Amino acid sequence: MTTALQSPPRRSTSRLQDASLLNGPMLLLRSIKGFRRSQSWAWLASVPLALLGLGVFTFSARAEVGLSDLTGAQAASFLADNLWLFIATILVIFMNAGFAMVEAGMCRQKNAVNILAKNLFVFALAVTAYWVIGYSLMYGGSVVDGWLYFNGLFVDPDPSGALECAAAGDTGCLVPAVDFLFQAAFAGTAATIVSGLVAERVKFGEFVVFSLVLTAFIYPIAGSWQWNGGWLSELGFIDFAGSSIVHSVGGWAGLVGAMLLGPRIGKFVDGKAQAMPGHNMAIATLGALILWIGWYGFNPGSELAMDQYVAYVAVTTTLAAAGGAIAATVLSTITSGKPDLTMIINGILAGLVSITAGCGNMTFAGSWLAGAVGGLIVVVSVAALDSAGIDDPVGAFSVHGVCGVWGTVVIGLWGVDGMDPGAAGIGLLNGGGFNQFFIQALGAAAYGIWTVVTCWIAWQLIGGFFGGIRVSEAEETQGLDIGEHGMEAYPDFASS
């Protein structure tokens, strides 16, 4: 939700639209409520970034209403909203480094290049597919009301609508370029989750094709059901930043691939799961911290405006991550006798996924508890998947799939109606009744069914067309770095 910023009193008779390029930034800064002269240079340091954003957005090139037509308060709000989303987008894109490091560190040395290549290349694929058709399918005009949307190929960068929105005094008026980039980063996240589940045995080319299908069609169509006013949105379904829309979709898509691929050679002996330790836990730990930082773009950025609620969402996100880390560490210590670093990492990520849907609909205490339950769930889920004979090398389905569902459903248990103090409870356990719980469960199930069916078809078609999706036994034994890429991550070190 967003709220309009109040217009601050004038501090000068000069108008922003009449100012020169030299004194314009200071006039703009002075129009912001709370700006003090002692802070001038600190604020001025952000001007080059803001001007860079203006160049990227090309505000006045095609717009009937220009930036100069806005009042000082309107221009300040407009620039703040778009600049904040641009910064949040950079944080989400940087999460690709975190995913790559966690996955590579938790897998074996002989497959490090393959894992890094997949995680790096998948974002390029996602941006391209989402630019060509995915964004239109997710945020276009209605074709089948509530279910399917489309607005032609490619993204229209015309900023005139955003400028007219700002001129009307509204907040959260985003130019299409920055909105597209933010949404494309989310699409890339969904595809990156798949990589962890199919790691160490999937063909690189076939994974590339699947990632294109996922980000161009499967993810955008499902996302429109909630974020473009589709049928789930009309029911009152809540998924603030994507526990189901992004994380569970990626988790379900990867699970189908993992089941069709089968386990890695040596993972199960006589029906019993065997440990396959990761080769670099330092990299995996750094990756987890990068993901935690990147989540401040993922969740607070989903407010889609720089307002008083951004910090609230950041705190709920932090508390859930902390709760997940503590609970997973305690339970893994009880079950295995010693604290397991992989479970601390996955506990943090489980807590973050568990709050992603409800980060705008949870109290601080409720956020910590939701994350803590997610931390317990991930430990149990990892063991359950091993017992079921499903090979998930990094625990991606337990983190993103299972905790994605939990993060969606928990809103129906103890969620609240917004971020204001004293907001009424909407969950089953805090006076809201059964209705919201049912809606949340229905939405989580809808995303699971849609993704499993469509991804099973996609994986089967890709495998049939290209002669299978799994590398040969010889390539898997030797390592995908040599078999798929002809290089090694650590050529100067002998494998242990």
C-alpha positions in Angstrom: 0.0 0.0 0.0 1.1 3.5 -0.5 0.2 6.9 0.9 0.6 10.3 -0.5 3.3 12.5 0.8 2.2 15.8 2.3 3.2 19.0 0.4 5.9 20.7 2.4 5.9 24.5 2.9 7.8 26.6 0.4 11.3 27.7 1.5 12.0 29.9 -1.5 10.1 31.9 -4.0 12.0 30.2 -6.8 10.2 27.4 -8.7 11.8 24.1 -9.4 10.7 24.2 -13.1 12.4 27.6 -13.5 15.7 26.5 -11.9 18.9 25.9 -13.7 20.7 22.5 -13.8 23.2 23.9 -11.2 20.8 25.0 -8.5 17.9 22.8 -9.4 19.1 19.8 -7.2 19.3 21.9 -4.1 15.9 23.4 -4.7 14.5 19.9 -5.1 16.2 18.7 -1.9 15.0 21.7 0.1 11.4 20.9 -1.0 11.7 17.6 0.9 10.2 17.7 4.4 12.9 17.3 7.1 15.8 18.4 5.0 18.4 20.4 7.0 21.3 22.5 5.8 23.7 20.4 7.8 22.7 17.5 5.7 23.1 19.2 2.3 26.3 17.5 1.2 25.1 14.1 2.2 21.9 14.5 0.2 23.8 16.1 -2.7 25.9 13.0 -3.0 22.8 11.2 -4.3 22.2 13.7 -7.1 24.4 12.0 -9.7 22.6 8.7 -9.1 19.2 10.5 -9.5 20.4 12.2 -12.7 21.6 8.8 -14.0 18.2 7.4 -13.3 16.6 10.3 -15.2 18.8 9.5 -18.2 17.8 5.8 -18.1 14.2 6.5 -17.8 14.1 9.2 -20.6 11.3 11.0 -18.9 10.6 13.8 -21.3 11.4 12.2 -24.6 7.8 11.1 -25.4 5.7 12.4 -22.5 3.1 15.1 -22.9 3.6 16.0 -19.3 7.2 16.6 -18.4 9.1 16.6 -15.2 9.2 20.4 -15.3 5.4 20.4 -15.1 5.4 18.8 -11.6 5.4 20.8 -8.4 8.4 20.5 -6.1 6.7 18.0 -3.9 5.4 16.0 -6.8 8.8 15.8 -8.4 10.4 14.9 -5.1 7.9 12.1 -4.5 8.2 10.9 -8.2 12.0 10.8 -8.2 12.1 9.1 -4.7 9.7 6.3 -5.7 11.5 5.6 -9.0 15.0 5.9 -7.5 14.1 3.6 -4.6 12.7 0.9 -7.0 15.8 1.2 -9.1 18.0 0.6 -6.0 15.8 -2.3 -4.9 16.1 -3.8 -8.4 19.9 -3.7 -8.2 19.7 -5.6 -4.8 17.4 -8.2 -6.3 19.7 -8.7 -9.3 22.6 -9.0 -7.0 20.8 -12.0 -5.4 21.9 -14.0 -8.4 25.4 -13.9 -7.0 24.1 -15.2 -3.7 22.2 -18.1 -5.4 25.2 -19.0 -7.4 27.5 -19.0 -4.4 25.1 -21.0 -2.2 24.5 -23.6 -4.9 28.2 -23.9 -6.0 29.4 -24.1 -2.4 27.0 -26.8 -1.4 27.8 -29.0 -4.5 30.9 -30.8 -5.5 34.0 -29.1 -6.9 33.8 -30.9 -10.3 30.5 -29.2 -11.1 31.3 -25.6 -9.9 31.7 -24.1 -13.4 28.4 -25.6 -14.6 26.5 -24.2 -11.6 28.1 -20.8 -11.9 27.4 -20.7 -15.6 23.7 -21.6 -15.1 23.2 -19.0 -12.4 24.9 -16.3 -14.4 23.3 -17.1 -17.7 19.8 -17.6 -16.4 19.3 -13.9 -15.6 20.2 -13.0 -19.2 17.6 -15.5 -20.4 15.0 -14.2 -18.0 15.4 -10.6 -18.9 15.2 -11.4 -22.6 12.2 -13.7 -22.4 10.4 -11.3 -20.0 11.1 -8.3 -22.2 9.8 -10.0 -25.4 6.6 -11.5 -24.0 6.6 -12.3 -20.3 6.0 -8.8 -19.0 3.0 -8.4 -21.4 1.5 -11.7 -20.3 1.8 -10.6 -16.6 0.8 -7.0 -16.8 -1.0 -6.6 -20.1 -4.7 -6.0 -20.9 -7.3 -8.7 -20.2 -7.8 -11.4 -22.8 -9.6 -13.9 -20.6 -10.8 -11.9 -17.6 -9.0 -12.8 -14.4 -6.9 -15.6 -16.1 -5.0 -14.4 -19.1 -3.6 -11.0 -20.1 -1.6 -9.8 -23.1 -0.6 -6.4 -24.5 1.6 -7.2 -27.5 5.2 -8.1 -27.8 8.0 -6.2 -26.1 7.8 -3.5 -23.4 6.6 0.0 -24.2 8.9 2.4 -22.3 6.7 5.5 -22.7 6.8 7.3 -19.3 3.9 9.7 -20.0 1.4 7.7 -17.9 3.7 7.8 -14.9 4.2 11.5 -15.2 0.5 12.1 -15.6 0.0 10.0 -12.4 2.5 12.1 -10.5 0.9 15.4 -11.8 -2.4 14.2 -10.4 -0.7 14.0 -6.9 -0.5 10.2 -6.6 2.5 8.3 -5.2 4.0 5.1 -6.6 4.0 6.4 -10.1 6.6 4.2 -11.8 8.0 4.6 -15.3 7.7 1.4 -17.3 11.4 1.0 -17.7 12.2 0.7 -13.9 9.0 -1.3 -13.3 9.9 -3.8 -16.0 13.5 -4.2 -14.7 12.2 -4.9 -11.1 9.7 -7.4 -12.3 12.3 -9.1 -14.6 14.6 -9.6 -11.6 11.8 -11.5 -9.9 11.3 -13.7 -13.0 15.0 -14.4 -13.0 14.8 -15.5 -9.3 12.1 -18.1 -10.1 14.3 -19.6 -12.8 17.4 -19.6 -10.6 15.6 -21.6 -7.9 15.2 -24.4 -10.5 18.9 -24.6 -10.9 19.5 -25.9 -7.4 17.1 -28.8 -7.7 18.5 -30.1 -10.9 22.2 -29.4 -10.1 25.0 -31.8 -11.0 23.1 -33.9 -13.6 21.1 -31.7 -16.0 22.2 -30.8 -19.5 23.1 -27.1 -19.8 21.3 -26.6 -23.1 18.1 -28.2 -22.0 18.1 -26.2 -18.8 18.5 -23.0 -20.9 15.4 -23.9 -23.0 13.3 -24.7 -19.9 14.3 -21.4 -18.3 13.1 -19.5 -21.3 9.7 -21.3 -21.2 9.4 -20.7 -17.5 10.1 -17.0 -17.6 8.3 -16.3 -20.8 5.1 -18.1 -20.2 4.6 -20.2 -17.0 5.7 -17.7 -14.4 4.1 -14.6 -16.0 0.7 -16.2 -16.5 0.5 -17.4 -12.9 1.8 -14.1 -11.6 -1.0 -12.1 -13.4 -3.6 -14.0 -11.3 -2.5 -11.9 -8.3 -0.3 -9.0 -9.3 -2.4 -7.9 -12.3 -5.8 -8.0 -10.6 -6.6 -11.6 -11.7 -8.9 -14.1 -10.1 -6.9 -14.6 -7.0 -6.6 -10.9 -6.3 -10.3 -10.6 -6.7 -10.8 -13.3 -4.0 -8.6 -11.4 -1.6 -5.5 -13.6 -1.8 -2.4 -12.0 -0.3 1.1 -12.5 -1.6 3.0 -9.2 -1.0 6.4 -10.1 -2.5 6.0 -13.7 -3.9 6.3 -16.6 -1.4 4.0 -18.5 -3.8 4.2 -16.5 -7.0 8.0 -16.5 -7.2 9.4 -19.0 -4.7 6.9 -21.9 -4.7 6.6 -21.6 -8.5 10.4 -22.0 -8.8 10.4 -24.8 -6.2 7.6 -26.8 -7.9 9.2 -26.3 -11.3 12.6 -27.6 -10.0 10.9 -30.5 -8.2 9.4 -31.8 -11.4 12.8 -31.6 -13.1 14.5 -33.3 -10.2 12.0 -36.2 -10.2 12.3 -36.7 -14.0 16.1 -36.6 -13.8 16.4 -39.0 -10.9 19.0 -38.8 -8.1 22.7 -38.3 -8.7 24.9 -41.3 -9.0 25.8 -42.5 -5.5 23.2 -40.4 -3.7 21.1 -43.4 -2.6 22.7 -46.8 -1.7 20.3 -49.6 -0.8 17.6 -47.0 -0.4 19.5 -45.0 2.1 20.6 -41.4 1.4 24.3 -40.8 1.3 25.9 -37.5 2.3 27.5 -35.6 -0.7 29.3 -32.7 1.1 29.6 -29.4 -0.6 33.1 -28.3 -1.6 33.2 -24.8 -0.3 31.1 -23.8 2.7 32.8 -20.4 3.0 31.4 -19.5 -0.4 28.0 -20.9 0.5 27.9 -18.8 3.7 28.8 -15.6 1.9 26.1 -16.4 -0.6 23.6 -16.7 2.1 24.5 -13.3 3.5 24.3 -11.8 0.0 20.8 -13.2 -0.3 19.8 -11.8 3.0 20.9 -8.4 1.9 19.3 -8.8 -1.5 16.0 -9.6 0.2 15.8 -5.9 1.3 15.2 -5.2 -2.3 12.9 -8.1 -2.8 10.5 -7.4 0.1 10.7 -3.6 0.9 11.0 -2.9 -2.9 7.6 -4.6 -3.4 6.1 -1.6 -1.6 6.7 0.0 -5.1 7.1 3.4 -3.4 9.4 5.1 -0.9 7.0 5.7 2.0 6.7 5.1 5.7 6.1 1.4 5.3 9.4 0.4 3.6 11.2 0.3 7.0 8.4 -1.8 8.5 8.7 -4.4 5.8 12.5 -4.4 6.3 12.1 -5.2 10.0 9.6 -8.0 9.4 12.0 -9.5 6.9 14.9 -9.3 9.3 13.0 -10.8 12.2 11.8 -13.8 10.1 15.3 -14.5 8.9 16.6 -14.4 12.5 13.8 -16.7 13.7 14.5 -19.2 10.9 18.2 -19.3 11.6 17.7 -19.9 15.3 15.0 -22.6 15.0 16.8 -24.5 12.2 20.0 -24.5 14.2 18.4 -25.7 17.4 16.5 -28.5 15.7 19.4 -29.6 13.6 21.6 -29.7 16.7 19.0 -31.9 18.5 18.6 -34.3 15.6 22.3 -34.6 14.5 24.1 -33.8 17.7 26.0 -30.8 16.4 25.0 -27.5 14.7 24.9 -28.0 10.9 26.1 -25.0 8.9 24.0 -26.0 5.9 20.9 -25.9 8.1 21.9 -22.5 9.5 22.1 -21.3 5.9 18.9 -22.9 4.9 17.2 -21.8 8.1 18.0 -18.1 7.2 16.6 -18.6 3.7 13.6 -20.5 4.9 12.8 -17.6 7.3 13.1 -15.1 4.4 10.8 -17.1 2.1 8.3 -17.6 5.0 7.8 -13.9 5.4 7.9 -12.8 1.7 4.2 -13.2 1.2 3.2 -11.7 4.5 5.9 -9.0 5.1 3.2 -6.4 4.9 0.6 -8.3 6.9 2.5 -9.5 9.9 3.3 -8.0 13.3 6.9 -8.1 14.4 6.3 -10.9 16.8 4.3 -12.8 14.1 7.1 -12.3 11.6 9.7 -13.9 13.9 7.4 -16.8 14.7 6.6 -17.4 11.0 10.3 -17.5 10.2 11.0 -19.8 13.2 8.4 -22.3 12.0 9.9 -22.0 8.5 13.3 -22.9 10.0 11.8 -26.0 11.7 10.0 -27.0 8.5 13.1 -26.8 6.3 15.0 -29.3 8.6 12.1 -31.7 8.5 11.5 -31.3 4.8 15.1 -32.0 3.8 15.0 -35.3 5.7 11.6 -36.1 4.2 12.8 -35.6 0.7 15.7 -37.9 1.3 13.4 -40.5 2.7 11.2 -40.2 -0.4 14.2 -40.8 -2.7 14.1 -37.3 -4.2 17.6 -35.8 -4.7 17.6 -32.0 -3.9 21.4 -31.2 -3.7 21.0 -27.8 -1.9 17.6 -28.1 -0.2 16.0 -25.7 -2.8 12.5 -27.3 -2.7 12.5 -27.4 1.1 13.4 -23.7 1.3 11.5 -22.2 -1.7 8.7 -24.7 -2.3 7.7 -26.0 1.1 8.4 -22.7 2.9 6.9 -20.8 0.0 3.6 -22.6 0.7 4.0 -22.0 4.5 4.7 -18.3 4.0 1.5 -18.0 2.0 -0.7 -20.0 4.4 0.6 -18.4 7.6 -1.1 -15.2 6.7 -4.4 -17.0 7.1 -3.3 -18.1 10.6 -2.1 -14.9 12.3 -1.9 -12.2 9.6 -3.1 -8.7 10.2 -4.9 -6.2 7.9 -1.9 -4.0 6.9 1.1 -2.4 8.6 -0.6 0.2 10.8 -0.4 -0.3 14.6 -3.5 -1.9 15.9 -4.4 -3.4 12.6 -7.2 -6.0 12.9 -6.4 -9.7 12.7 -7.4 -11.5 9.5 -6.1 -15.0 10.5 -7.8 -18.0 11.9 -5.9 -17.7 15.2 -6.3 -14.0 15.8 -10.0 -13.3 15.3 -10.1 -13.2 11.5 -12.0 -16.4 11.0 -11.6 -19.2 8.4 -12.1 -17.1 5.2 -8.6 -15.8 4.7 -7.0 -19.1 5.6 -9.1 -20.8 2.9 -8.2 -18.2 0.3 -4.5 -18.5 1.1 -4.6 -22.3 0.9 -6.5 -22.1 -2.3 -3.9 -19.7 -3.8 -1.0 -21.8 -2.7 -2.6 -25.0 -4.2 -3.4 -23.2 -7.5 0.2 -22.2 -8.0 1.4 -25.7 -7.1 -1.0 -27.4 -9.5 -0.4 -24.9 -12.4 3.4 -25.2 -12.1 3.5 -29.0 -11.7 1.3 -29.6 -14.7 2.8 -27.0 -17.1 6.4 -27.8 -16.1 5.9 -31.5 -16.4 4.7 -30.9 -20.0 7.6 -28.5 -20.7 10.3 -30.9 -19.3 8.9 -33.8 -21.2 8.7 -32.0 -24.5 12.3 -30.6 -24.1 13.6 -34.1 -23.2 11.8 -35.7 -26.1 13.0 -33.2 -28.6 16.6 -33.1 -27.5 17.0 -36.8 -26.5 16.8 -36.5 -22.7 17.6 -33.8 -20.1 20.2 -35.7 -18.2 23.9 -35.9 -19.0 25.5 -39.3 -19.6 26.8 -41.4 -16.8 30.4 -40.9 -17.9 29.9 -37.1 -17.9 28.3 -37.1 -14.5 31.1 -39.2 -13.0 33.8 -37.0 -14.5 32.0 -33.8 -13.7 29.9 -31.4 -15.7 32.6 -28.8 -15.7 34.6 -30.9 -18.2 31.7 -32.6 -19.9 29.5 -29.6 -20.5 32.0 -26.7 -20.5 35.5 -28.1 -21.1 37.0 -26.3 -18.1 37.5 -26.6 -14.4 36.8 -24.1 -11.6 40.0 -25.0 -9.8 42.5 -26.3 -12.4 45.5 -25.9 -10.1 44.1 -28.1 -7.3 43.7 -31.8 -7.2 40.2 -33.2 -6.4 40.1 -34.9 -3.0 
